[in-house]
Amino acid sequence: MPVDVQQIKERVAQQSDAIHRLQTEIGKVLVGQQIMVSRLLIGLLTGGHVLLEGVPGLAKTTAIKALADAIAAGFQRIQFTPDLLPADLVGTMIYVPARGEFTTRKGPIFANFVLADEINRAPSKVQSALLEAMQERQVTIGDQTFALPTPFLVLATQNPIEQEGTYPLPEAQVDRFMLKVRITYPRRDDEKEVLDRALDGSAGTIEPVLSTQEIESMQQVVRAIYVDDQLKEYILNIVAATRAPGEHRLPELAPLIQFGGSPRATIYLAIAARAAAFLYGRGYVTPQDVKDVAYDVLRHRVILTYEAEAEEQTSEDIIRKVLDAVPVP
């Protein structure tokens, strides 16, 4: 069935005003950090969970809170700590003496947007409870299973694992995040504006500018964005090169990669590229869209060997070499 790219572009243009309103509203409290904002929007447009990593003080929580406040939807912030229990996250059964029966008390996970703050400070049982919610969009309390609201999005922050009191997240859980975004220090000009706003108290107040219905409408448009067969082959080749680099003219990477990207990486790379094209106002995906999101989709899915760590190689180094080597259609 032929795809009318022009018609898709017109649908994207119709939705552009809504996304611009959202970006403007976020800009009231957040200065710069365009990469972080765009990745949060990609998560919003695709329903993919997003993990932000960076040292404290880089506005990770502020950005997520601003995004949630700008949408008329349920929002909950959960501060992850070493003594957090699964029941504190999903809820529990409460005995009611007056009725002689148990009743369900739902936890903060029952919200459209969940901010999991400092997610890598919580114990493994809490991580397991969150894993079910992220993957199955449901939670189990007692012997009952409850569906989570739609849309449902986990936006998590974590400190670098070298910091005291942090624990590496299980690979199975990290893989459930569509994007892992590394947050760096702001540019000097942006930091100057942050300082000026802090000194004169000029930070704005976020008002809801989008509804969940508008979010779902934009998500439908993103799902319609055209991905050419050559782009699909390009995405497949990128992920395959992380698994079998020797077959893609990268034999020097074979001793450095323990595990490459899973099929979930292939799917998320295509979906995230679609959302990137939407943010650029296009009805089709380009190779540059794929490259733009490749680092955030793959950095937590390319697992390195001890040899790579000894040579001070990072997953970003591996991804860069893969993108340079795989032919662009």
Backbone torsions as a table, in degrees:
resi	resn	phi	psi	omega
1	MET	NA	120.7	-178.0
2	PRO	-63.8	145.3	-178.7
3	VAL	-102.8	128.7	178.0
4	ASP	-90.9	93.0	-176.8
5	VAL	-64.5	-36.1	179.7
6	GLN	-62.7	-40.3	177.9
7	GLN	-64.4	-40.3	177.4
8	ILE	-63.6	-41.6	178.8
9	LYS	-60.7	-39.0	178.3
10	GLU	-64.9	-38.4	177.4
11	ARG	-66.0	-38.4	176.8
12	VAL	-63.2	-43.6	-180.0
13	ALA	-61.5	-36.2	179.3
14	GLN	-64.6	-29.6	-177.9
15	GLN	-92.2	-8.2	-174.2
16	SER	-63.8	-33.4	-179.6
17	ASP	-62.2	-40.4	-178.9
18	ALA	-64.0	-43.2	-178.3
19	ILE	-70.2	-33.0	177.4
20	HIS	-67.9	-38.5	176.7
21	ARG	-62.0	-40.2	179.9
22	LEU	-65.9	-44.0	179.3
23	GLN	-64.2	-39.3	178.8
24	THR	-64.5	-40.6	-179.3
25	GLU	-66.1	-42.8	177.8
26	ILE	-62.1	-35.8	-179.8
27	GLY	-64.5	-12.9	177.4
28	LYS	-65.9	-30.3	-176.7
29	VAL	-120.0	-11.0	-176.3
30	LEU	-121.6	127.7	-179.8
31	VAL	-106.4	130.3	177.6
32	GLY	66.7	-144.8	-179.4
33	GLN	51.6	46.2	-177.2
34	GLN	-61.2	-36.7	-180.0
35	ILE	-62.5	-45.5	179.5
36	MET	-60.5	-45.2	-178.9
37	VAL	-63.8	-44.1	-178.5
38	SER	-64.1	-36.1	179.6
39	ARG	-71.0	-35.9	174.4
40	LEU	-63.8	-38.3	178.4
41	LEU	-68.3	-36.8	176.3
42	ILE	-62.1	-42.4	176.0
43	GLY	-61.0	-41.6	-179.9
44	LEU	-64.1	-42.5	-175.5
45	LEU	-74.5	-19.7	-177.3
46	THR	-113.2	-11.1	-175.1
47	GLY	74.9	19.4	-179.8
48	GLY	-94.3	136.4	-179.4
49	HIS	-70.5	148.4	-174.9
50	VAL	-126.9	134.0	177.0
51	LEU	-114.8	121.9	178.2
52	LEU	-104.2	127.5	179.7
53	GLU	-120.2	132.5	177.6
54	GLY	177.2	163.9	179.7
55	VAL	-66.6	159.6	179.1
56	PRO	-60.0	147.5	174.4
57	GLY	95.4	9.4	-177.9
58	LEU	-101.4	17.2	174.2
59	ALA	70.9	25.4	177.6
60	LYS	-63.5	-51.7	-179.9
61	THR	-65.0	-39.3	179.2
62	THR	-59.8	-43.0	-178.9
63	ALA	-64.0	-45.1	-179.2
64	ILE	-66.4	-42.9	178.9
65	LYS	-63.1	-39.2	179.0
66	ALA	-64.3	-42.2	178.5
67	LEU	-61.7	-45.1	-179.2
68	ALA	-66.4	-40.2	-179.4
69	ASP	-66.9	-26.5	-177.9
70	ALA	-82.2	-0.4	179.3
71	ILE	-123.5	132.7	-179.5
72	ALA	-77.4	80.9	-177.1
73	ALA	-151.5	167.4	179.3
74	GLY	-71.1	136.5	-178.9
75	PHE	-137.1	137.3	176.7
76	GLN	-137.4	136.6	173.2
77	ARG	-107.6	128.4	179.2
78	ILE	-118.2	119.6	178.3
79	GLN	-88.2	111.3	-177.8
80	PHE	-79.6	127.7	-178.8
81	THR	-135.5	162.8	-178.7
82	PRO	-61.2	-23.8	-178.7
83	ASP	-98.4	10.2	178.9
84	LEU	-68.0	141.6	179.3
85	LEU	-111.0	154.2	177.0
86	PRO	-54.4	-37.1	179.8
87	ALA	-64.2	-29.1	177.3
88	ASP	-67.4	-18.9	-177.6
89	LEU	-97.4	-52.8	-172.2
90	VAL	-97.2	-22.9	-176.8
91	GLY	114.7	-176.8	-175.8
92	THR	-157.0	174.2	175.4
93	MET	-95.4	129.1	-179.4
94	ILE	-113.1	131.2	177.6
95	TYR	-83.5	128.1	179.6
96	VAL	-106.9	102.7	-175.9
97	PRO	-58.8	-36.7	-176.7
98	ALA	-61.4	-33.1	-178.9
99	ARG	-103.4	-10.3	179.5
100	GLY	65.7	33.2	-178.5
101	GLU	-148.9	167.9	177.2
102	PHE	-93.3	145.9	174.1
103	THR	-128.2	153.9	-176.8
104	THR	-90.0	128.7	172.9
105	ARG	-111.3	110.3	-176.5
106	LYS	-74.5	145.3	-179.2
107	GLY	-90.4	-176.8	-176.3
108	PRO	-69.4	-9.0	178.7
109	ILE	-66.6	-18.0	-178.7
110	PHE	-83.1	71.9	178.7
111	ALA	-148.0	160.3	177.8
112	ASN	-68.8	-40.5	-179.4
113	PHE	-124.4	123.9	-179.1
114	VAL	-117.3	119.8	174.6
115	LEU	-93.1	109.1	176.4
116	ALA	-94.8	92.6	-172.5
117	ASP	-82.7	130.2	-178.1
118	GLU	52.8	56.1	-172.6
119	ILE	-61.0	-27.3	-176.3
120	ASN	-88.6	21.1	172.3
121	ARG	-105.5	-1.4	-176.2
122	ALA	-98.0	155.4	-179.1
123	PRO	-73.2	170.8	-172.0
124	SER	-65.6	-32.7	-179.5
125	LYS	-64.7	-36.2	177.0
126	VAL	-68.2	-40.0	178.3
127	GLN	-61.3	-38.5	179.9
128	SER	-65.8	-39.9	178.2
129	ALA	-64.4	-40.4	178.5
130	LEU	-68.1	-33.3	-178.8
131	LEU	-59.5	-44.4	179.0
132	GLU	-61.2	-42.7	-179.3
133	ALA	-63.3	-42.8	-177.3
134	MET	-68.3	-40.6	-174.7
135	GLN	-85.4	-47.1	-172.7
136	GLU	-94.3	-9.4	-176.6
137	ARG	56.3	36.5	177.3
138	GLN	-154.5	161.5	175.4
139	VAL	-134.6	156.5	179.3
140	THR	-113.9	125.1	176.9
141	ILE	-123.5	115.9	-174.4
142	GLY	66.2	-124.4	177.8
143	ASP	-108.2	16.5	-179.7
144	GLN	-112.9	145.5	176.9
145	THR	-113.5	131.6	-176.8
146	PHE	-120.3	132.9	176.2
147	ALA	-76.8	144.9	178.1
148	LEU	-87.4	157.6	-177.3
149	PRO	-65.6	162.2	177.5
150	THR	-117.1	131.4	-4.8
151	PRO	-73.1	158.2	176.5
152	PHE	-129.5	125.7	-174.9
153	LEU	-142.9	127.0	174.4
154	VAL	-98.1	120.5	177.0
155	LEU	-115.8	109.1	-170.7
156	ALA	-113.4	151.4	172.5
157	THR	-120.8	149.4	173.6
158	GLN	-146.9	149.8	174.7
159	ASN	-87.0	155.3	176.2
160	PRO	-54.1	140.3	-171.0
161	ILE	-67.4	-10.6	178.1
162	GLU	-74.6	-13.1	-177.4
163	GLN	-77.4	151.0	-176.5
164	GLU	-65.3	139.4	177.1
165	GLY	82.7	12.4	177.7
166	THR	-112.2	153.7	-177.8
167	TYR	-133.5	139.6	177.3
168	PRO	-61.9	136.6	176.9
169	LEU	-72.0	146.8	176.2
170	PRO	-58.7	142.6	-178.5
171	GLU	-56.1	-37.7	-178.7
172	ALA	-62.5	-35.1	179.7
173	GLN	-78.5	-42.0	179.2
174	VAL	-58.7	-35.5	-178.1
175	ASP	-66.5	-20.3	179.0
176	ARG	-76.3	-16.6	175.6
177	PHE	-80.6	124.7	177.2
178	MET	-61.1	-44.4	-175.4
179	LEU	-127.2	138.9	167.8
180	LYS	-118.3	114.6	-171.9
181	VAL	-109.1	126.3	175.9
182	ARG	-89.1	123.3	-178.1
183	ILE	-98.2	129.1	179.9
184	THR	-110.5	174.6	179.9
185	TYR	-66.4	148.2	-178.9
186	PRO	-70.6	161.9	174.7
187	ARG	-66.2	158.6	-176.0
188	ARG	-60.4	-43.2	-179.9
189	ASP	-62.1	-41.5	178.5
190	ASP	-65.7	-41.1	179.7
191	GLU	-65.6	-33.0	176.6
192	LYS	-63.1	-41.7	178.6
193	GLU	-67.7	-37.5	175.9
194	VAL	-59.9	-43.6	179.1
195	LEU	-62.9	-45.0	-179.9
196	ASP	-61.2	-42.8	179.6
197	ARG	-64.2	-39.4	-179.0
198	ALA	-67.1	-37.3	-176.7
199	LEU	-75.0	-35.8	-177.9
200	ASP	-103.1	3.0	176.3
201	GLY	63.2	37.4	-174.4
202	SER	-95.8	8.5	178.6
203	ALA	-63.3	136.4	-176.4
204	GLY	-81.3	177.4	177.7
205	THR	-111.0	130.5	-177.8
206	ILE	-77.8	133.2	175.4
207	GLU	-118.5	145.1	177.8
208	PRO	-63.5	128.5	179.8
209	VAL	-122.3	-7.1	178.9
210	LEU	-133.4	151.7	174.6
211	SER	-106.9	166.6	178.1
212	THR	-65.2	-30.0	177.7
213	GLN	-64.7	-39.8	178.0
214	GLU	-67.2	-36.9	176.9
215	ILE	-61.4	-45.8	-179.7
216	GLU	-64.7	-34.6	177.4
217	SER	-65.1	-42.8	177.8
218	MET	-65.7	-38.1	179.0
219	GLN	-62.2	-36.7	177.8
220	GLN	-64.7	-39.4	178.4
221	VAL	-65.5	-42.7	179.6
222	VAL	-59.9	-40.3	-179.8
223	ARG	-65.9	-19.1	-178.9
224	ALA	-91.4	-10.0	-177.4
225	ILE	-62.5	135.0	-171.1
226	TYR	-76.0	132.2	173.5
227	VAL	-120.3	112.5	-178.3
228	ASP	-66.8	153.7	179.5
229	ASP	-60.1	-34.4	177.9
230	GLN	-65.9	-35.3	176.7
231	LEU	-68.3	-36.8	177.1
232	LYS	-62.3	-42.5	177.9
233	GLU	-64.1	-38.0	179.0
234	TYR	-62.2	-45.0	178.8
235	ILE	-63.4	-44.8	178.6
236	LEU	-60.5	-40.5	-179.5
237	ASN	-66.8	-37.8	179.3
238	ILE	-62.1	-49.6	-178.3
239	VAL	-67.5	-39.2	179.1
240	ALA	-62.9	-33.6	180.0
241	ALA	-67.8	-23.0	176.1
242	THR	-79.9	-18.2	-179.8
243	ARG	-94.0	-43.2	-178.1
244	ALA	-131.3	71.8	-175.6
245	PRO	-60.1	-29.0	-179.9
246	GLY	-62.5	-27.3	179.9
247	GLU	-82.8	-4.6	-178.0
248	HIS	-125.7	38.6	175.3
249	ARG	61.4	30.6	179.2
250	LEU	-133.1	51.4	-176.8
251	PRO	-62.0	-24.5	-178.7
252	GLU	-69.4	-16.0	-179.6
253	LEU	-87.4	-16.7	-175.3
254	ALA	-55.3	-43.8	-180.0
255	PRO	-72.4	-9.8	-174.0
256	LEU	-97.7	-18.0	-174.9
257	ILE	-108.3	120.6	176.6
258	GLN	-84.2	-47.7	176.6
259	PHE	-137.2	139.0	176.5
260	GLY	-95.8	-170.2	-179.0
261	GLY	-67.9	142.6	178.5
262	SER	-85.6	172.2	174.0
263	PRO	-55.8	-28.6	176.0
264	ARG	-62.1	-34.2	177.3
265	ALA	-63.8	-41.2	178.2
266	THR	-60.9	-46.7	-179.1
267	ILE	-63.6	-48.2	-177.6
268	TYR	-65.9	-32.1	179.2
269	LEU	-64.5	-41.0	178.6
270	ALA	-70.3	-42.8	-178.2
271	ILE	-66.5	-43.7	179.7
272	ALA	-65.5	-36.4	177.6
273	ALA	-64.1	-36.3	175.5
274	ARG	-61.0	-45.7	-179.9
275	ALA	-64.6	-37.2	177.3
276	ALA	-62.8	-41.0	177.1
277	ALA	-62.9	-39.5	177.5
278	PHE	-59.4	-44.4	-179.1
279	LEU	-64.7	-26.4	176.4
280	TYR	-88.2	0.3	177.0
281	GLY	79.3	23.0	-179.1
282	ARG	-108.4	154.1	178.0
283	GLY	-99.6	10.9	-179.2
284	TYR	-146.0	157.3	-178.2
285	VAL	-94.8	139.6	175.5
286	THR	-111.8	163.3	176.0
287	PRO	-57.2	-33.2	179.8
288	GLN	-65.6	-34.7	175.8
289	ASP	-59.6	-42.7	179.3
290	VAL	-63.4	-45.4	179.8
291	LYS	-63.5	-37.8	-177.2
292	ASP	-61.2	-36.4	-175.8
293	VAL	-100.2	-5.6	-172.8
294	ALA	-60.5	-42.0	-177.8
295	TYR	-63.0	-43.5	-176.4
296	ASP	-72.5	-28.7	178.1
297	VAL	-79.3	-34.6	-170.1
298	LEU	-101.5	-20.4	-169.9
299	ARG	-61.2	-29.0	180.0
300	HIS	-98.1	4.0	179.6
301	ARG	-111.4	-14.4	174.8
302	VAL	-93.5	105.2	-176.3
303	ILE	-95.0	125.3	-174.3
304	LEU	-91.7	160.6	176.8
305	THR	-86.7	170.2	175.6
306	TYR	-63.5	-31.6	178.5
307	GLU	-63.1	-39.8	178.7
308	ALA	-64.8	-41.7	179.1
309	GLU	-65.0	-38.0	178.6
310	ALA	-64.8	-32.8	177.9
311	GLU	-87.6	5.3	178.8
312	GLU	59.4	37.0	174.3
313	GLN	-90.0	142.0	177.7
314	THR	-113.0	166.1	177.9
315	SER	-62.3	-32.0	177.2
316	GLU	-63.3	-37.9	177.7
317	ASP	-62.1	-42.6	-179.6
318	ILE	-65.0	-46.0	-178.5
319	ILE	-62.7	-39.4	179.4
320	ARG	-61.4	-43.1	-179.9
321	LYS	-67.6	-36.3	178.2
322	VAL	-65.1	-46.9	-179.1
323	LEU	-64.0	-33.7	178.0
324	ASP	-70.7	-30.5	-174.0
325	ALA	-89.4	-33.7	-176.3
326	VAL	-74.2	124.5	-179.1
327	PRO	-60.0	136.3	179.8
328	VAL	-90.2	129.5	-178.4
329	PRO	-68.3	NA	NA
